[in-house]
Amino acid sequence: MREHSGRTAAQGKGAHSPGRLSFRGHEDGLALFLLYILLAAGGLWHLLGWFQGLMQLLAAPMLIAVALLVSYVHGRHYGLWRGPAGAHLRWWGFLTGVVLSAFGLEWAGVTTGRIFGHYGYGDKLQPQLFGVPLAIGFAWLAMVLTSAGVADWLPDAWRHLFRGRQGNESVSGADRPASDHGLLRILLTALLMLFFDWIMEPAAVRLGYWSWRGGIIPLQNYLAWFVFALIYAAAAWRLGFLQRGAPALSRHAWLAQILYFLLVRLG
């Protein structure tokens, strides 16, 4: 396993409090506040039928913006933007690799129908290349990083809720090595990505982002999602990007998007 260059940062100001989703006093508090406000407003606008043209115009830019914001905060949190050259290059390679490979995966899926099932994109997410929105690769990247943030928080939150604090072995786990429970963290990240897709799919269809043959979301889609989510999570772990103490913004961005898609599904 490679040395985790951001371990010190994760154990310093970035260490999170278990069992909490609060962002009061957090350095990214304004960004978190805007995320919730904008996504909640978007969901309510859909329910009320307001600003539909504006929502369509902003859909793709919002997907890209969330991915860029989470990537920036994640990299800053672990010192990857200005850290050692090796870690810096691995981080750039990971971000670029996820965006490009996910776009290629979606193109192959749309073209062949053999990966996720038979589906096609509508004209709501623009611009597009080869029938696939350019923003879709960024959407995958955001899902990987935000799901990893929730996966980092969940075990400690669980222990905090059901076991409480026990002296030096507190549920925060900030002093444990980054390699602690690696398989669990990979599996949790993949399962959270799968859950995200399960929430998102009906909402995305309702928004006209894409549609499925016969109007039915196939089980094949979710199986494929889980497989590729595992691959991305394992790659992130192998490269050292699933360290403990993930930035709070990651899990909040995941939750804010879930809130948005749930509101859309209610419409």
N, C-alpha and C positions, 0 to 999 in steps of 0.2 A: 504494500500500500504506500502510495506517495505521501510525503509529508504534507500535512494540511497547513498551508501558509496562513490561513485566517484564524487559527485556533486561538491566538491571543486576543484578537478582536472579539471573537465570539464569547470569550470569558470575561470581557471588560464591560464597556458600556452597553454592549448589545445583548448581554445575558437577559433572558426574559423571565418573567414571573409565571410560574406554572398555574394553570387553572384560570387564567385571566385573559380576556380579550380587550381589556381597556387600553386606550392609546393616549390617556391624559398625560401631559408632560412629555410625550414622546417627540423626538426631534423631527419625525415625519408626520406629526399630528395634522398639519394643514393638508398634506397630500391624502392622508387617510380620510379626513373629513370630506374633502372634495370627492373622493372616490365614492363614498357612501351617498353623498348628496346627488351626484350626477347619475349614478346607476339607479338609485331609488327613484329619482325624478323621472328617468327614462322609463322605468317600469310603470310608474303611475300615469305617465303620459300615454303609454300604450293602453292601459286600462280605460282611460278617459277619451282616447281617440284624438289626443292633442298632438300638434307638431309632428305629424307623421312624416312629412317631407324632410324636416330637419333631422329627425331620428335616422331616416334612411341615409342621409348625407353623412352623418357622423358615425355610423355603425362601424365601418372599416377603420377610420382613424382612431376610434376609441379602443378597438382591439389592439392596434399597434401601440397606442400610447400606454395602455396598461402593461404590455409586455416590456416596453422600453423602461418604464418607471420601475417595475419590479426587478428587471435586470440591473439597472443602475444601482438601486438600493442594495440588492443582494451583493453585487460586486464591491460596493463601497463598504458594506458591513464587514466583509471578510478580507478587506484590503487587497482585492484582486485587480483593481484598476491601476494601482501604483505599487503593487507588490513585486516579488521576484519575477524576472523575465519569464521563467518557465510557467509559473502559475498564471501570469498575465496572458500568455499565449494559449494556454489550455482553456482559460475562461472564454477568450474570444472564439477559439475553435469550437467550444461547446455551444455557445450561443448561435454562431453561424451554422454549425452542423445541424442543430435542432430545427432552425427555421427552414433551411434548404431541404433537409431530408423529409420533414413533415409536408412541405409543399409537394415534393416529388411523390410522397406516399398518397396524398390526396389526388394528385393528377392520375396516378396509376389506378387508384380506387374508382375515380369517375370514369376513366377510359375503359377499364376492363370489367368493373362490377364484381371482381373476384376477391377483393380484400374486405371491404365493409358491407358489401351488398350493392344493389343497383340504386344509385341516387344521382342527382345532378344539382348544380348550383343555380339559383335564380339570379336576378340582376340587382339585388339589393346591396351586395358587398362589392364595391368597385374600388380600384380597377381590378381587372382579371387578366390572367395569362393562361392560354390553353384551357379556358373554361374553369379555371380555379382562381378564387380571389387571392391577391397577393398578401392580404392580411392573415390568411389562414395559418401560415407557418408561424407567424407571431402569436397567434392564438394558442397553438400547441406549446410554444415556449412559455407563455404565461401560465398555462395549466401545469406544466412540469414544476416550475419554480414555486408557484403558489401552493400547489398540493404538497410539495416538499416542506414548505413552511408549516402547513397544518400537521403533517406527519411528524415534524419535529416537536410540535406543541402537545399533541394528543397523549402520548404516553405519560408525560409529566402531569398533565391535567387530570388524567385518570387516577394516577397515584395520589395526587393532591386531593381529589374528591373522595376516594374510598379508603385511603390509608393515612392521610395526614402527614405531617412532618415528623421526622425521627432524627433529631440531633444533627450530626455532621453528615448523615446520609439523607439529606433533605431531598425532596422531590425535584428540586431545580435541576439537579444533575449537571450543573455547570462545570464541576471539576472532573467529570468523567471524560475518558478519551473519546475523540470523535468517531472511533471505530465501534463504539458501544452499540450493540443491537443493529448492526448494519443490515442484515437480511430483513429484520422487522421494518426498518425505515424504508427500504426499497419496496417491500410489499405494501406498506401503508400508503406510500406515495402513489403507487399504481392503483390501489383500490380507491383512493380519493379522486384520482383522475377519472376512473370509471364511474364513480358516483356523480362527479361533475357532468360527465357526458349524459348520464341517465336523466339528470335534471334538465340539461340544456337541449337535448334533441327535440322534444315536442315544442319547446319554446322557439327554437331556431326555425322549425318548420312553419310555425304560426307566423313568424316574422318574415317568412319568405326567403330566408338565407339559402335553404336547399330543400329538396323534396325527395321522397322515396317512392320507388315503383309500387303501385298499389296502395300508397298511403300508409304502409306498415313499416315500422322500424324493425329490421330483422335482428334476431339474436346474434347472427354473425357479426354485426356491427360492434356489439358490446364485447364479444370475444376478441375481435381484432384490436379493439381499443385497449383491452387489458394487456394483451401481448406486447403491443408497441409501447404502452405506458411502462411496463416492466423493463423494456429495453432502455428507454430514455432514463428511467430512474436508476437503473444499474450503471449506466454510463456516467450519470452525474455523481454517483457514489464512487465509482472507480477513479474518477478524475479529482475527487476531493471536494465536491460542491454540495454535499449534504451534511455539512458539519452541524454539531449541536449549536443551539442558540441562534436559530434563523431569525432574520429581522421580522418584527411584528407586522410590517406592511405586507409581507407575503401572505400570511394567513388572513389578514383583513381583506386583501384584494380578492382572495378566493371566496370569502364569505359575502362580500359585496356583490360579486358576480352571481353567486347562487341566489341572493336576494332578488336581483334583477330578473333572472330567468323564472323564478317562482312567481313573481308579480305578472310576468308576461303570460305564464301558463294559466293564471287566474282570469285573464282577459277573455 
